[in-house]
Amino acid sequence: MEMIDILREFGKNLRAERSRAGLSQDGLAEKMGICAGKHIGTIERGETNPSLTTVIAILQALDISFDKLFEIKK
């Protein structure tokens, strides 16, 4: 699997989990303690490779486990 495919799948999973939590991109960003929801959008579209600290902040803000966002569907 190519890097872009992994990033897109991660983003798709993030969007699904954020929606389940009833949060907007700005709402998730606020819970994470970052100022711009547009950063969440770039992650969800697979346009950026988030840092480990960003991934951990996402997991904590959504109160989900690591495997929820990294479940790769074949």
C-alpha positions in Angstrom: 0.0 0.0 0.0 1.4 3.4 -1.0 1.8 6.3 1.5 -0.9 8.3 -0.1 -3.4 5.4 0.2 -2.5 5.1 3.9 -3.0 8.8 4.5 -6.4 8.8 2.6 -7.6 5.8 4.6 -6.5 7.4 7.9 -8.3 10.6 6.9 -11.5 8.7 6.0 -11.4 6.9 9.3 -10.8 10.2 11.1 -13.8 11.8 9.3 -16.1 8.9 10.3 -15.0 8.9 14.0 -15.3 12.7 14.2 -18.8 12.6 12.7 -19.8 9.8 15.1 -18.6 12.1 17.9 -20.8 14.9 16.6 -17.9 17.3 16.1 -17.2 19.7 13.3 -13.6 20.1 12.2 -13.4 23.3 14.2 -14.9 21.5 17.2 -12.3 18.7 17.1 -9.5 21.2 16.7 -10.7 23.1 19.8 -10.8 19.8 21.8 -7.3 19.1 20.6 -6.1 22.6 21.6 -5.2 23.7 18.1 -6.4 26.9 16.6 -7.5 25.9 13.1 -10.0 23.3 12.0 -8.7 23.5 8.4 -5.7 21.4 9.6 -8.2 18.7 10.4 -9.5 19.0 6.9 -6.1 18.5 5.3 -5.6 15.4 7.4 -9.1 14.0 6.5 -8.4 14.6 2.8 -5.0 12.8 3.1 -3.1 15.9 2.1 -0.8 15.9 5.1 1.0 13.4 7.2 0.1 14.2 10.8 2.8 14.1 13.5 2.6 11.5 16.2 1.7 14.2 18.7 -1.2 15.3 16.5 -2.4 11.7 16.2 -2.3 11.3 20.0 -4.2 14.5 20.4 -6.9 13.3 18.0 -7.2 10.0 19.8 -7.5 11.7 23.2 -10.0 14.3 21.9 -12.2 11.6 20.3 -11.6 9.1 23.2 -10.8 6.3 20.8 -8.1 3.7 20.5 -5.2 3.8 18.0 -6.6 0.9 15.9 -9.9 2.9 15.2 -8.0 5.3 12.9 -5.5 2.8 11.5 -7.9 0.1 10.4 -6.9 -0.4 6.9 -9.6 -1.9 4.7 -8.4 -4.0 1.8 
